[in-house]
């Protein structure tokens, strides 16, 4: 149980963590909207993988830069402006949702892909800063950040389910129409507009949460408050108002030289086992999810069960996304009370998770695969998704918490940034593998 003095800063970290990964979840969870807008185009059946690769490649490039920026810029300079930029990206998405007649090839597709690329670069820069912040503060802040990220997935998944229910499963899109038609006339999607506006609002709330956090005792007592930050209240107020303040003097031991690849390599070797575990966890997760999950169909199963109807088919994929995010959150939250088995055991668990990939491939696609009748029921994808998501959250969070314990206190922020880089590498590898899985199934 958190002490009263840490309850507020932990809550602020939770909110910031929620915003730091929200852009990816907000983009990929609203798959029905993108499917409608891309209907009949080259991206109709591949936009999930295209989005994932675009997002992850820009994330990777941004994360490499974030390693250097963490040594040169204050944590405030990395978190606050980045979140304002994400507010602008989601405002642009909302404008596109209000303009259904925008030409798909000339306007909608390029602007959307640019927005996804910006989400990747900005979000990863933000994630790196928040992982570094949590690693430097210690004492449950890593778990608060990871749990917040998971809630950043639960919220958009809930919104999508609520939207489907409110619309009464009006025309579950091209699922029943075969390949000949199914594309509907462009229209203003009020649900998508509200969804993107709410996402922008979350980033604004997160900015205020950080403003509160940087005034808390636990933050002011850390090295984060002395790196290019004013060291007194007057200086802090001056900085917030845009007035120049005298820079504080940083102890040499607390900072690594920017661009010192030797020191960075030495630190990476110190945390190589939990870093490998995090890489494998997210490579395994992104290979089948969301690319294969978005192709899951209740149709075909519904007839066997007596006809579940349009609403069941419309809710099938959104409920799978919601289940993943809820169990991922439960896994991350439970990491705060579960004792870590050690870095090597976590690495073994990360490798073992790859057993889920063929199960998801067989169980989530319409009709499954020949010779696997047990995976062709409508319940099978949900049964597989629960342990898949729970293990993702639990193993990843425990591994992220292991790394800062293996290095000296003044290296913990940088260790958090390096772990974020390996996390991103895992997501990128998984996104690339998703194309191979789509080709195989």
C-alpha positions, -999 to +999 in steps of 0.1 A: +000+000+000+014+034-010+021+059+018+001+091+018+031+111+007+035+088-024-002+084-033-006+116-053+027+113-072+019+076-080-016+086-092+000+113-114+025+088-128-005+064-135-022+092-155+009+101-175+016+064-182-020+061-195-014+089-219+020+077-230+007+046-248-028+059-255-021+071-290-013+036-303-043+020-286-065+049-298-054+044-334-055+006-336-086-002-315-110+018-337-105-007-365-141-005-378-137+032-386-105+026-405-120-004-423-149+017-435-127+046-446-102+024-464-129+002-479-120-006-516-085+007-513-051-010-511-052-007-473-086-024-468-072-057-455-037-046-444-041-013-426-035-029-392-001-042-403+007-010-422-002+011-392+018-012-369+050-011-390+047+026-397+042+033-360+070+010-348+096+022-373+091+058-364+090+047-327+123+030-331+140+061-346+125+083-320+137+060-292+173+061-304+172+099-303+155+097-269+186+081-254+206+112-262+178+136-253+175+121-219+210+133-211+206+168-226+170+178-219+150+180-187+122+156-182+097+185-184+111+195-218+106+160-231+071+153-217+051+185-219+057+198-255+054+162-268+020+158-253+008+192-268+020+179-302-001+147-297-031+169-290-026+184-324-023+150-341-056+138-327-073+171-335-063+165-371-077+129-370-110+144-357-111+169-386-106+140-411-135+121-394-157+152-400-147+152-437-159+119-451-158+132-486-120+138-485-103+120-514-089+087-501-057+087-521-050+124-522-059+134-487-072+108-463-046+080-467-014+102-467-026+124-438-036+093-418-003+076-424+016+108-415-005+110-383+003+074-374+040+081-380+038+112-358+020+092-331+048+066-332+076+091-330+060+114-304+045+086-283+078+068-281+097+099-272+071+104-245+073+068-233+111+069-231+109+100-209+082+084-187+100+051-183+131+070-173+111+090-148+096+059-133+130+041-131+146+071-114+118+075-088+116+038-080+092+027-052+063+015-073+065+042-100+074+016-127+043-005-118+021+027-118+034+037-152+029+002-167-006-001-152-015+033-166-003+023-201-026-007-198-056+014-189-047+035-219-057+004-239-088-004-218-104+030-223-105+030-262-115-006-262-145+002-239-154+032-261-155+010-292-177-016-275-200+011-262-202+026-297-212-007-313-239-012-286-253+023-290-256+019-327-273-015-323-248-032-346-261-012-375-248-031-406-217-049-394-199-037-424-187-059-451-186-090-429-218-104-445-214-091-480-186-111-494-160-095-516-183-079-541-197-050-521-201-040-486-185-005-489-209+021-476-213+057-487-190+081-468-206+097-438-196+117-407-187+092-380-197+109-348-183+081-327-149+085-343-149+123-338-158+120-301-132+093-298-104+114-312-114+145-292-114+124-260-079+112-268-067+148-272-084+156-239-065+129-221-032+144-232-042+177-218-051+161-184-018+143-185+000+176-189-016+189-157-008+156-139+029+161-147+027+197-135+015+183-102+041+156-101+071+179-105+060+198-074+060+166-052+087+159-026+097+126-042+103+143-075+122+173-060+144+150-041+154+130-072+181+137-097+154+146-122+147+179-105+183+190-108+190+182-145+185+215-163+158+223-139+155+254-115+164+243-080+141+265-061+104+274-062+110+309-076+131+294-104+104+268-111+077+294-114+099+315-136+105+285-159+068+278-161+061+314-171+088+313-198+113+334-180+150+324-181+163+310-148+198+303-137+208+267-146+216+245-117+250+229-114+248+191-120+272+168-103+294+151-130+287+116-117+249+120-122+252+124-160+266+104-187+283+121-216+259+125-245+267+101-273+291+079-251+284+046-269+309+027-247+291+037-215+258+030-231+269-005-243+283-012-208+249-003-193+231-024-218+252-054-209+243-049-172+206-052-180+208-076-210+187-104-195+156-083-186+161-064-218+160-096-238+128-107-219+110-074-227+121-077-264+107-112-266+075-104-247+064-077-271+077-094-303+055-123-294+025-101-286+027-078-317+031-108-341-005-120-338-021-089-321-037-069-335-032-081-371-047-116-367-072-105-340-087-080-363-095-108-387-113-129-362-149-137-372-179-149-352-195-156-386-193-193-393-193-200-356-226-183-351-245-208-372-232-237-351-244-220-320-279-214-333-274-179-348-259-153-326-270-124-349-256-092-362-248-077-327-226-107-317-207-105-350-203-067-346-190-071-311-168-101-316-135-082-325-141-052-301-146-077-273-114-095-281-096-061-280-112-053-247-104-086-232-067-082-242-065-048-226-083-058-194-061-088-188-030-069-198-039-044-171-045-071-146-011-086-154+006-052-150-013-043-118-005-077-102+032-071-108+031-046-080+023-074-055+040-104-071+076-110-062+098-112-093+112-147-099+144-131-113+156-120-147+164-154-161+131-169-151+114-140-168+134-146-199+123-182-200+086-171-195+090-147-224+102-175-247+074-198-236+048-172-246+055-180-283+034-211-278+004-187-280+011-176-316-001-208-334-031-211-310-042-176-319-036-182-356-057-213-355-084-200-332-092-165-343-095-168-380-129-178-395-132-215-396-099-221-379-077-246-396-084-281-407-077-307-380-083-283-351-120-285-344-116-275-308-103-241-319-132-234-342-158-224-316-166-188-309-153-192-273-118-204-283-103-170-292-114-156-258-100-186-240-066-181-256-066-143-253-069-142-215-036-160-206-019-144-236-027-109-224-022-116-187+013-130-193+021-100-215+014-075-187+029-095-159+062-106-175+068-072-192+062-052-160+084-075-139+112-073-164+110-035-167+112-034-129+143-057-128+166-035-149+169-004-127+178-027-097+209-040-116+225-006-120+238+022-098+211+048-088+225+076-110+221+053-140+185+043-134+169+069-156+191+059-185+184+022-178+147+030-181+153+046-215+174+016-227+147-008-216+122+013-235+144+010-266+144-029-263+106-028-258+103-008-290+126-032-308+104-060-297+072-042-310+089-035-343+100-071-347+065-084-338+049-059-363+072-073-391+064-109-381+027-101-384+030-098-422+045-133-424+016-146-402-010-129-424+006-145-455+006-180-439-030-179-428 
